[in-house]
Amino acid sequence: MTPYSAPSRTEAADAPDEGLRRTLGVDRRRFLSTCTAVAAGAVAAPVFGAAPALAHDRDRDHGHGHGRGQVLVPPHKRGIILYTVRDATARDPLATDLPSGFREVFKQLARHGYRQVEFAGYRQHANAPGGADLESIEGAKLLRCWLDDHGLRAQGNHGFIPGSWPLTTADKDTFKKHLEIANILGMDHMGTGGDPTGSSYRADWDVAADKWNALGAIARREGIKLYTHNHDSAYGFLLDGGPLDDQGRPTRSSGIRKLEYFLKITDPRLVWLEMDIFWAHVAQYKFHTYTAHDGSTRKNVFDPAGLVARNNKRYPLFHAKDGVVSTTNGMGYDMVPFGTGVIDYTTFFSRVGQRNYHNPMVEDDNSPSATDPAQSLREAKISYDNMAALRKRRR
């Protein structure tokens, strides 16, 4: 597969033809909106062409690792969610020499070697080019120019998913605006950082499935895959039987995990998932027994890689987040930069396979530091290098 490599702003403006559209890897509607943005030049900004080229030349390993085993995450699939470096995008460029705002952070991430990013909203410091709020059509066009300048591709966003159901007209309009933004940015996916519902009861998950199927149908018409990102609680056990509580709700389980039920009752053509591998391992630590309908305690240890392997095409994205063992915080792990913890990513990626389909996004909630402003981007480089070094073990 040829890695994504966008043309410069000048090339895009001068050659809006079918060949360029194919190079960008977008459909005609996305192509036209992007070229409009490029030609408009909403904010004057220099073209930084060297950084991604240097990064790409440095990392030409297309799969076999020069005899060291198959690369588990190909170069064009190595990404990062921008929440990891949220302090850098929010930094005042007038008060620091460190990279600040989206444009400069993109430049630095490309130098580290990243090819993909996932957004966590579209806000930055007000003094950065483009201003504070880029959650608009014009803001998306500007962001797309900067992504293209640095050879980066946007793969998703933790953004707006309507809370109301049935949908209000206002929520539907806002949702469609976010789909248009996603199309301008060239995203294949759009999602949220929250579970479909926080409930443990089947009836609430049925409602959530109806909602996500409906939203997924709207997204599909715009060429976008809608995904939900999940933390540990979604892998707890569904309460679906046994004695009722004083509100008439079941108190015991058949052993079905909530998200497994959601996978079963949602349309695989409309609803997708992003597994946060750290939180899935927290769930493995927390949710390993359940009380059956008859009152007996039963064991069922969660297998994150097994769930993905059984539903592989439902998981186009991952959060690649690492942890070290903790016996004091109730989660089993403390977060650390990718590759510096104990989660066995070599085994995980080897078991799920489909390495040219999945898009792992590095994440570390704790990378921003109040005392070390350079930490998050420095740790982003550590995480990239560790992801690039992953190789399938030889038998």
Secondary structure as a PSIPRED ss2 file (coil, helix, strand):
# PSIPRED VFORMAT (PSIPRED V4.0)

   1 M C   1.000  0.000  0.000
   2 T C   1.000  0.000  0.000
   3 P C   1.000  0.000  0.000
   4 Y C   1.000  0.000  0.000
   5 S C   1.000  0.000  0.000
   6 A C   1.000  0.000  0.000
   7 P C   1.000  0.000  0.000
   8 S C   1.000  0.000  0.000
   9 R H   0.000  1.000  0.000
  10 T H   0.000  1.000  0.000
  11 E H   0.000  1.000  0.000
  12 A H   0.000  1.000  0.000
  13 A H   0.000  1.000  0.000
  14 D H   0.000  1.000  0.000
  15 A C   1.000  0.000  0.000
  16 P C   1.000  0.000  0.000
  17 D C   1.000  0.000  0.000
  18 E H   0.000  1.000  0.000
  19 G H   0.000  1.000  0.000
  20 L H   0.000  1.000  0.000
  21 R H   0.000  1.000  0.000
  22 R H   0.000  1.000  0.000
  23 T H   0.000  1.000  0.000
  24 L H   0.000  1.000  0.000
  25 G C   1.000  0.000  0.000
  26 V C   1.000  0.000  0.000
  27 D C   1.000  0.000  0.000
  28 R H   0.000  1.000  0.000
  29 R H   0.000  1.000  0.000
  30 R H   0.000  1.000  0.000
  31 F H   0.000  1.000  0.000
  32 L H   0.000  1.000  0.000
  33 S H   0.000  1.000  0.000
  34 T H   0.000  1.000  0.000
  35 C H   0.000  1.000  0.000
  36 T H   0.000  1.000  0.000
  37 A H   0.000  1.000  0.000
  38 V H   0.000  1.000  0.000
  39 A H   0.000  1.000  0.000
  40 A H   0.000  1.000  0.000
  41 G C   1.000  0.000  0.000
  42 A C   1.000  0.000  0.000
  43 V C   1.000  0.000  0.000
  44 A C   1.000  0.000  0.000
  45 A C   1.000  0.000  0.000
  46 P C   1.000  0.000  0.000
  47 V C   1.000  0.000  0.000
  48 F C   1.000  0.000  0.000
  49 G C   1.000  0.000  0.000
  50 A H   0.000  1.000  0.000
  51 A H   0.000  1.000  0.000
  52 P H   0.000  1.000  0.000
  53 A H   0.000  1.000  0.000
  54 L H   0.000  1.000  0.000
  55 A H   0.000  1.000  0.000
  56 H H   0.000  1.000  0.000
  57 D H   0.000  1.000  0.000
  58 R H   0.000  1.000  0.000
  59 D C   1.000  0.000  0.000
  60 R C   1.000  0.000  0.000
  61 D C   1.000  0.000  0.000
  62 H C   1.000  0.000  0.000
  63 G C   1.000  0.000  0.000
  64 H C   1.000  0.000  0.000
  65 G H   0.000  1.000  0.000
  66 H H   0.000  1.000  0.000
  67 G H   0.000  1.000  0.000
  68 R C   1.000  0.000  0.000
  69 G C   1.000  0.000  0.000
  70 Q C   1.000  0.000  0.000
  71 V E   0.000  0.000  1.000
  72 L C   1.000  0.000  0.000
  73 V C   1.000  0.000  0.000
  74 P C   1.000  0.000  0.000
  75 P H   0.000  1.000  0.000
  76 H H   0.000  1.000  0.000
  77 K H   0.000  1.000  0.000
  78 R C   1.000  0.000  0.000
  79 G E   0.000  0.000  1.000
  80 I E   0.000  0.000  1.000
  81 I E   0.000  0.000  1.000
  82 L H   0.000  1.000  0.000
  83 Y H   0.000  1.000  0.000
  84 T H   0.000  1.000  0.000
  85 V H   0.000  1.000  0.000
  86 R H   0.000  1.000  0.000
  87 D H   0.000  1.000  0.000
  88 A H   0.000  1.000  0.000
  89 T H   0.000  1.000  0.000
  90 A C   1.000  0.000  0.000
  91 R C   1.000  0.000  0.000
  92 D C   1.000  0.000  0.000
  93 P C   1.000  0.000  0.000
  94 L C   1.000  0.000  0.000
  95 A C   1.000  0.000  0.000
  96 T C   1.000  0.000  0.000
  97 D C   1.000  0.000  0.000
  98 L C   1.000  0.000  0.000
  99 P C   1.000  0.000  0.000
 100 S C   1.000  0.000  0.000
 101 G H   0.000  1.000  0.000
 102 F H   0.000  1.000  0.000
 103 R H   0.000  1.000  0.000
 104 E H   0.000  1.000  0.000
 105 V H   0.000  1.000  0.000
 106 F H   0.000  1.000  0.000
 107 K H   0.000  1.000  0.000
 108 Q H   0.000  1.000  0.000
 109 L H   0.000  1.000  0.000
 110 A H   0.000  1.000  0.000
 111 R H   0.000  1.000  0.000
 112 H H   0.000  1.000  0.000
 113 G C   1.000  0.000  0.000
 114 Y C   1.000  0.000  0.000
 115 R C   1.000  0.000  0.000
 116 Q E   0.000  0.000  1.000
 117 V E   0.000  0.000  1.000
 118 E E   0.000  0.000  1.000
 119 F E   0.000  0.000  1.000
 120 A C   1.000  0.000  0.000
 121 G C   1.000  0.000  0.000
 122 Y C   1.000  0.000  0.000
 123 R E   0.000  0.000  1.000
 124 Q C   1.000  0.000  0.000
 125 H C   1.000  0.000  0.000
 126 A C   1.000  0.000  0.000
 127 N C   1.000  0.000  0.000
 128 A C   1.000  0.000  0.000
 129 P C   1.000  0.000  0.000
 130 G C   1.000  0.000  0.000
 131 G C   1.000  0.000  0.000
 132 A C   1.000  0.000  0.000
 133 D E   0.000  0.000  1.000
 134 L C   1.000  0.000  0.000
 135 E C   1.000  0.000  0.000
 136 S C   1.000  0.000  0.000
 137 I H   0.000  1.000  0.000
 138 E H   0.000  1.000  0.000
 139 G H   0.000  1.000  0.000
 140 A H   0.000  1.000  0.000
 141 K H   0.000  1.000  0.000
 142 L H   0.000  1.000  0.000
 143 L H   0.000  1.000  0.000
 144 R H   0.000  1.000  0.000
 145 C H   0.000  1.000  0.000
 146 W H   0.000  1.000  0.000
 147 L H   0.000  1.000  0.000
 148 D H   0.000  1.000  0.000
 149 D H   0.000  1.000  0.000
 150 H C   1.000  0.000  0.000
 151 G C   1.000  0.000  0.000
 152 L C   1.000  0.000  0.000
 153 R E   0.000  0.000  1.000
 154 A E   0.000  0.000  1.000
 155 Q E   0.000  0.000  1.000
 156 G E   0.000  0.000  1.000
 157 N E   0.000  0.000  1.000
 158 H E   0.000  0.000  1.000
 159 G C   1.000  0.000  0.000
 160 F C   1.000  0.000  0.000
 161 I C   1.000  0.000  0.000
 162 P C   1.000  0.000  0.000
 163 G C   1.000  0.000  0.000
 164 S C   1.000  0.000  0.000
 165 W C   1.000  0.000  0.000
 166 P C   1.000  0.000  0.000
 167 L C   1.000  0.000  0.000
 168 T C   1.000  0.000  0.000
 169 T H   0.000  1.000  0.000
 170 A H   0.000  1.000  0.000
 171 D H   0.000  1.000  0.000
 172 K H   0.000  1.000  0.000
 173 D H   0.000  1.000  0.000
 174 T H   0.000  1.000  0.000
 175 F H   0.000  1.000  0.000
 176 K H   0.000  1.000  0.000
 177 K H   0.000  1.000  0.000
 178 H H   0.000  1.000  0.000
 179 L H   0.000  1.000  0.000
 180 E H   0.000  1.000  0.000
 181 I H   0.000  1.000  0.000
 182 A H   0.000  1.000  0.000
 183 N H   0.000  1.000  0.000
 184 I H   0.000  1.000  0.000
 185 L H   0.000  1.000  0.000
 186 G C   1.000  0.000  0.000
 187 M C   1.000  0.000  0.000
 188 D C   1.000  0.000  0.000
 189 H E   0.000  0.000  1.000
 190 M E   0.000  0.000  1.000
 191 G E   0.000  0.000  1.000
 192 T E   0.000  0.000  1.000
 193 G C   1.000  0.000  0.000
 194 G C   1.000  0.000  0.000
 195 D C   1.000  0.000  0.000
 196 P C   1.000  0.000  0.000
 197 T C   1.000  0.000  0.000
 198 G C   1.000  0.000  0.000
 199 S C   1.000  0.000  0.000
 200 S C   1.000  0.000  0.000
 201 Y E   0.000  0.000  1.000
 202 R H   0.000  1.000  0.000
 203 A H   0.000  1.000  0.000
 204 D H   0.000  1.000  0.000
 205 W H   0.000  1.000  0.000
 206 D H   0.000  1.000  0.000
 207 V H   0.000  1.000  0.000
 208 A H   0.000  1.000  0.000
 209 A H   0.000  1.000  0.000
 210 D H   0.000  1.000  0.000
 211 K H   0.000  1.000  0.000
 212 W H   0.000  1.000  0.000
 213 N H   0.000  1.000  0.000
 214 A H   0.000  1.000  0.000
 215 L H   0.000  1.000  0.000
 216 G H   0.000  1.000  0.000
 217 A H   0.000  1.000  0.000
 218 I H   0.000  1.000  0.000
 219 A H   0.000  1.000  0.000
 220 R H   0.000  1.000  0.000
 221 R H   0.000  1.000  0.000
 222 E C   1.000  0.000  0.000
 223 G C   1.000  0.000  0.000
 224 I C   1.000  0.000  0.000
 225 K E   0.000  0.000  1.000
 226 L E   0.000  0.000  1.000
 227 Y E   0.000  0.000  1.000
 228 T E   0.000  0.000  1.000
 229 H E   0.000  0.000  1.000
 230 N E   0.000  0.000  1.000
 231 H C   1.000  0.000  0.000
 232 D H   0.000  1.000  0.000
 233 S H   0.000  1.000  0.000
 234 A H   0.000  1.000  0.000
 235 Y H   0.000  1.000  0.000
 236 G C   1.000  0.000  0.000
 237 F E   0.000  0.000  1.000
 238 L E   0.000  0.000  1.000
 239 L E   0.000  0.000  1.000
 240 D E   0.000  0.000  1.000
 241 G E   0.000  0.000  1.000
 242 G E   0.000  0.000  1.000
 243 P E   0.000  0.000  1.000
 244 L E   0.000  0.000  1.000
 245 D C   1.000  0.000  0.000
 246 D C   1.000  0.000  0.000
 247 Q C   1.000  0.000  0.000
 248 G C   1.000  0.000  0.000
 249 R C   1.000  0.000  0.000
 250 P E   0.000  0.000  1.000
 251 T E   0.000  0.000  1.000
 252 R E   0.000  0.000  1.000
 253 S E   0.000  0.000  1.000
 254 S E   0.000  0.000  1.000
 255 G E   0.000  0.000  1.000
 256 I E   0.000  0.000  1.000
 257 R E   0.000  0.000  1.000
 258 K H   0.000  1.000  0.000
 259 L H   0.000  1.000  0.000
 260 E H   0.000  1.000  0.000
 261 Y H   0.000  1.000  0.000
 262 F H   0.000  1.000  0.000
 263 L H   0.000  1.000  0.000
 264 K H   0.000  1.000  0.000
 265 I H   0.000  1.000  0.000
 266 T C   1.000  0.000  0.000
 267 D C   1.000  0.000  0.000
 268 P C   1.000  0.000  0.000
 269 R C   1.000  0.000  0.000
 270 L C   1.000  0.000  0.000
 271 V E   0.000  0.000  1.000
 272 W E   0.000  0.000  1.000
 273 L E   0.000  0.000  1.000
 274 E E   0.000  0.000  1.000
 275 M E   0.000  0.000  1.000
 276 D E   0.000  0.000  1.000
 277 I H   0.000  1.000  0.000
 278 F H   0.000  1.000  0.000
 279 W H   0.000  1.000  0.000
 280 A H   0.000  1.000  0.000
 281 H H   0.000  1.000  0.000
 282 V H   0.000  1.000  0.000
 283 A H   0.000  1.000  0.000
 284 Q H   0.000  1.000  0.000
 285 Y H   0.000  1.000  0.000
 286 K H   0.000  1.000  0.000
 287 F C   1.000  0.000  0.000
 288 H C   1.000  0.000  0.000
 289 T E   0.000  0.000  1.000
 290 Y E   0.000  0.000  1.000
 291 T E   0.000  0.000  1.000
 292 A E   0.000  0.000  1.000
 293 H C   1.000  0.000  0.000
 294 D C   1.000  0.000  0.000
 295 G C   1.000  0.000  0.000
 296 S C   1.000  0.000  0.000
 297 T E   0.000  0.000  1.000
 298 R E   0.000  0.000  1.000
 299 K E   0.000  0.000  1.000
 300 N C   1.000  0.000  0.000
 301 V C   1.000  0.000  0.000
 302 F C   1.000  0.000  0.000
 303 D C   1.000  0.000  0.000
 304 P H   0.000  1.000  0.000
 305 A H   0.000  1.000  0.000
 306 G H   0.000  1.000  0.000
 307 L H   0.000  1.000  0.000
 308 V H   0.000  1.000  0.000
 309 A H   0.000  1.000  0.000
 310 R H   0.000  1.000  0.000
 311 N C   1.000  0.000  0.000
 312 N H   0.000  1.000  0.000
 313 K H   0.000  1.000  0.000
 314 R H   0.000  1.000  0.000
 315 Y C   1.000  0.000  0.000
 316 P C   1.000  0.000  0.000
 317 L E   0.000  0.000  1.000
 318 F E   0.000  0.000  1.000
 319 H E   0.000  0.000  1.000
 320 A E   0.000  0.000  1.000
 321 K C   1.000  0.000  0.000
 322 D E   0.000  0.000  1.000
 323 G E   0.000  0.000  1.000
 324 V E   0.000  0.000  1.000
 325 V E   0.000  0.000  1.000
 326 S C   1.000  0.000  0.000
 327 T C   1.000  0.000  0.000
 328 T C   1.000  0.000  0.000
 329 N C   1.000  0.000  0.000
 330 G C   1.000  0.000  0.000
 331 M C   1.000  0.000  0.000
 332 G C   1.000  0.000  0.000
 333 Y E   0.000  0.000  1.000
 334 D E   0.000  0.000  1.000
 335 M E   0.000  0.000  1.000
 336 V E   0.000  0.000  1.000
 337 P C   1.000  0.000  0.000
 338 F C   1.000  0.000  0.000
 339 G C   1.000  0.000  0.000
 340 T C   1.000  0.000  0.000
 341 G C   1.000  0.000  0.000
 342 V C   1.000  0.000  0.000
 343 I C   1.000  0.000  0.000
 344 D C   1.000  0.000  0.000
 345 Y H   0.000  1.000  0.000
 346 T H   0.000  1.000  0.000
 347 T H   0.000  1.000  0.000
 348 F H   0.000  1.000  0.000
 349 F H   0.000  1.000  0.000
 350 S H   0.000  1.000  0.000
 351 R H   0.000  1.000  0.000
 352 V H   0.000  1.000  0.000
 353 G C   1.000  0.000  0.000
 354 Q C   1.000  0.000  0.000
 355 R C   1.000  0.000  0.000
 356 N C   1.000  0.000  0.000
 357 Y C   1.000  0.000  0.000
 358 H C   1.000  0.000  0.000
 359 N E   0.000  0.000  1.000
 360 P E   0.000  0.000  1.000
 361 M E   0.000  0.000  1.000
 362 V E   0.000  0.000  1.000
 363 E C   1.000  0.000  0.000
 364 D C   1.000  0.000  0.000
 365 D C   1.000  0.000  0.000
 366 N C   1.000  0.000  0.000
 367 S C   1.000  0.000  0.000
 368 P C   1.000  0.000  0.000
 369 S C   1.000  0.000  0.000
 370 A C   1.000  0.000  0.000
 371 T C   1.000  0.000  0.000
 372 D C   1.000  0.000  0.000
 373 P C   1.000  0.000  0.000
 374 A C   1.000  0.000  0.000
 375 Q H   0.000  1.000  0.000
 376 S H   0.000  1.000  0.000
 377 L H   0.000  1.000  0.000
 378 R H   0.000  1.000  0.000
 379 E H   0.000  1.000  0.000
 380 A H   0.000  1.000  0.000
 381 K H   0.000  1.000  0.000
 382 I H   0.000  1.000  0.000
 383 S H   0.000  1.000  0.000
 384 Y H   0.000  1.000  0.000
 385 D H   0.000  1.000  0.000
 386 N H   0.000  1.000  0.000
 387 M H   0.000  1.000  0.000
 388 A H   0.000  1.000  0.000
 389 A C   1.000  0.000  0.000
 390 L C   1.000  0.000  0.000
 391 R E   0.000  0.000  1.000
 392 K C   1.000  0.000  0.000
 393 R C   1.000  0.000  0.000
 394 R C   1.000  0.000  0.000
 395 R C   1.000  0.000  0.000
